[in-house]
Amino acid sequence: MATLLYIHGFNSSPQSHKAAATRVWLAAQHPGIAFRCPFLSPYPERAMAQLQEEVAALTGPFYLAGSSMGGFYATWLAAHHGARAVLINPAVQPWLGRDHLLGPQANHHTGEIAIIEPEHLEQLRAWEVDPLPRPQDFLVLLQTGDEVLDYRFAAEKYRACKLVIEPGGDHGFQNFERHLPAIIDFFQAPAA
């Protein structure tokens, strides 16, 4: 059985709107695809260790979907495991210009507080993928109204990938559900 590993963003959780919508839609439309969305640590080294454990435990083919910081992690995992990935408003070089992430950070869903130090942001450099080894393995969904991340950085980094850029929207990616059929088609399409 194939698995879709959904990677939520920083200060988010498996209860995020996109994760929950994907879980419900997959169960109804593609019950042959298992859904996994672990609750990730806000600390990068722990989060990547969790994701590596998730991937190692999978026994069949798998796909990746990642939102925001989850898109950054999904890029590295896809590049290193030969998987296809869908990235939703992904973070690009999240260690740069992100000083507002330093200090106490409250998870939007649990209220849990994490203290983010400069070294945590620096840890993210280890998972930079440049250049992308197989751009055809990435579908990137961007909305120009993203108030958290400048979509132009992702549009540039993933310019050789399949890009969907929508005007307006926001960081949460408005009307995400309407892309789910195309996302599954992308995952299941024959290799080019």
KABELDA-V151056 format. One record per backbone hydrogen bond with DSSP energy under -1.0 kcal/mol. CO is the residue of the C=O (numbers start at 0). NH is the residue of the N-H. E is the energy in kcal/mol with one decimal. If there is no record, write none. Layout:
CO;NH;E / CO;NH;E
//
This chain:
1;33;-2.8 / 2;62;-2.8 / 3;35;-2.5 / 4;64;-2.2 / 6;66;-2.1 / 8;11;-1.6 / 10;107;-2.7 / 12;15;-1.9 / 15;19;-2.7 / 16;20;-2.8 / 17;21;-2.4 / 18;22;-2.4 / 19;23;-2.4 / 20;24;-2.5 / 21;25;-2.8 / 22;26;-2.0 / 23;27;-1.6 / 24;28;-3.1 / 25;29;-2.5 / 29;32;-2.3 / 33;3;-3.2 / 35;5;-3.1 / 42;46;-2.7 / 43;47;-2.8 / 44;48;-1.9 / 45;49;-2.5 / 46;50;-2.3 / 47;51;-2.6 / 48;52;-2.1 / 49;53;-2.2 / 50;54;-2.5 / 51;55;-2.4 / 52;56;-1.5 / 54;57;-1.2 / 60;2;-1.7 / 62;4;-3.0 / 63;85;-2.4 / 64;6;-3.3 / 65;87;-2.9 / 66;69;-2.5 / 67;71;-1.3 / 67;90;-2.4 / 68;72;-2.2 / 69;73;-2.6 / 70;74;-1.8 / 71;75;-1.4 / 72;76;-2.4 / 73;77;-2.9 / 74;78;-2.3 / 75;79;-2.1 / 76;80;-1.5 / 77;81;-1.0 / 77;82;-1.1 / 83;63;-2.2 / 84;138;-2.2 / 85;65;-2.4 / 86;140;-3.2 / 87;67;-2.3 / 92;95;-2.1 / 97;100;-2.5 / 98;101;-1.8 / 102;115;-2.5 / 104;113;-2.5 / 106;110;-1.8 / 111;106;-2.6 / 113;104;-2.7 / 115;102;-3.1 / 116;119;-1.3 / 116;120;-1.2 / 117;121;-2.1 / 118;122;-1.6 / 120;123;-1.0 / 121;124;-1.5 / 122;125;-1.4 / 123;126;-1.9 / 124;127;-1.6 / 133;136;-2.5 / 134;137;-1.8 / 136;84;-2.9 / 137;161;-1.9 / 138;86;-2.7 / 139;163;-2.8 / 140;88;-3.2 / 141;165;-2.8 / 142;145;-1.7 / 149;152;-1.6 / 150;154;-2.6 / 151;155;-2.0 / 152;156;-2.5 / 153;157;-2.7 / 155;158;-1.4 / 157;160;-2.0 / 161;139;-2.9 / 163;141;-3.1 / 165;143;-2.7 / 167;144;-3.5 / 169;172;-1.4 / 174;177;-1.2 / 175;178;-2.4 / 176;179;-1.6 / 178;182;-2.3 / 179;183;-2.2 / 180;184;-2.2 / 181;185;-2.3 / 182;186;-2.3 / 183;187;-2.4 / 184;188;-1.1
//
